[in-house]
Amino acid sequence: FDKEETKVFNELTRRQRRAFNALPDNNSKIIFIRAMVEKEISWREKL
């Protein structure tokens, strides 16, 4: 993970962490984290 992805990963809620851990492979986990990064960036832009 890059810096932003690591930040998002470390801030996952318990529910998000369970969903992340349930994913079948590393590719889907990477996509999950990147989607969370995009969500956070778009949320910040709305402020």
N, C-alpha and C positions, 0 to 999 in steps of 0.2 A: 504494500500500500504506500501511496505517497503521503505527504504531510496532512493534507485535508482529509483523505480517506482514513488515516489513523485516528485523527481527531473524532470523526464521526463514529468509527468503530468503538472507541473508548467511551463514547457517550450514549451507546445504545441502552434502551430501557430493557428491563427483564423480559418483557414480551417480545421485543425486537430481537434480543439475543437468542431466545428460544427458536424464533422463526429462522434466524440466521443459521443456527446449529442444525436445524432440521433439513437444510438444503443438501442435496445429494453429492455435489462435487464442488471443487474450487472455482470453476468458471461461474457457476450460479451464485456463489458467495461473493465473488468479485463484482458481478453485475448488481447484486443486492446493495452492496456498499456504495457503488457508484451512483445508483439511483437515490440512495439516502443523501449523498453529497449534493446531487442536483436539487433535491427537495430543500435542503438547508440553504443552498445558494439562492434559490428562487424566493424562499421565505425571507431571507435577509434583504433581498432587493425590494421587497414590498414595504419594508419599514421606512 
